[in-house]
Amino acid sequence: MEKLGLLARLEAKVGKEAEVEAFLKSALSIVNEEEETIRWYALKFGPSSFGIFDTFEAESGRDAHLNGKVAAALMAGAEELLSVAPTIEKIEFLAVK
């Protein structure tokens, strides 16, 4: 059962919104290879505001994801695509349906 999560918020630079959206959509194929990532969601909050929400059963899965290919690619492109550094919050679930 999922006990842990991550919430990342991304703010695209003006004119880079489509590139951030395309990056998030393309990341799904990479995340599908991560056995310990239970659920992964690419989110759009508004025209330039995006996010990632993912869930894990154990800290090992969360750590593997944070040190994985998607995180590395995001950080490598952050300066070019994002207006501010991404915020990443570790979440612990209190109740799940």
PARO-831498 format. One line per field, with one value per residue (C-alpha): x, y, z; residue in one letter. Coordinates in steps of 0.1 Angstrom, whole numbers. Layout:
px: (X_...)
py: (Y_...)
pz: (Z_...)
rest: (a_...)
//
This chain:
px: (0_12_24_47_46_63_48_69_58_72_68_76_95_74_74_86_52_48_83_76_43_61_88_63_43_76_87_59_78_108_87_70_104_106_92_89_70_34_16_29_9_20_-1_-11_-24_-26_-10_25_22_29_36_44_27_39_34_55_52_87_114_136_113_110_148_153_128_145_178_164_164_134_147_181_166_144_173_194_168_155_175_164_127_117_114_123_139_113_100_98_79_81_46_35_-1_-23_-53_-58_-90)
py: (0_35_53_80_106_135_167_188_222_236_271_274_304_326_309_276_263_238_225_218_201_180_170_159_138_122_113_87_61_65_63_32_14_23_-7_11_41_30_60_89_120_149_179_212_238_267_281_281_261_224_196_160_138_103_76_49_20_26_52_31_37_74_77_58_81_112_99_85_96_119_139_141_153_178_193_194_214_235_266_267_258_270_305_293_262_233_228_192_181_147_136_109_97_96_79_65_52)
pz: (0_-8_23_8_-20_-37_-49_-73_-85_-117_-131_-168_-182_-205_-239_-225_-214_-243_-238_-201_-209_-236_-211_-186_-211_-224_-188_-185_-205_-182_-150_-163_-158_-121_-103_-69_-83_-77_-93_-112_-124_-146_-136_-151_-127_-151_-183_-169_-137_-137_-113_-106_-80_-73_-47_-32_-7_9_12_-10_-39_-32_-30_-62_-80_-67_-79_-112_-148_-147_-118_-135_-168_-150_-131_-162_-181_-152_-159_-195_-190_-155_-141_-106_-92_-88_-53_-42_-11_6_17_41_37_67_51_16_-2)
rest: (m_e_k_l_g_l_l_a_r_l_e_a_k_v_g_k_e_a_e_v_e_a_f_l_k_s_a_l_s_i_v_n_e_e_e_e_t_i_r_w_y_a_l_k_f_g_p_s_s_f_g_i_f_d_t_f_e_a_e_s_g_r_d_a_h_l_n_g_k_v_a_a_a_l_m_a_g_a_e_e_l_l_s_v_a_p_t_i_e_k_i_e_f_l_a_v_k)
//
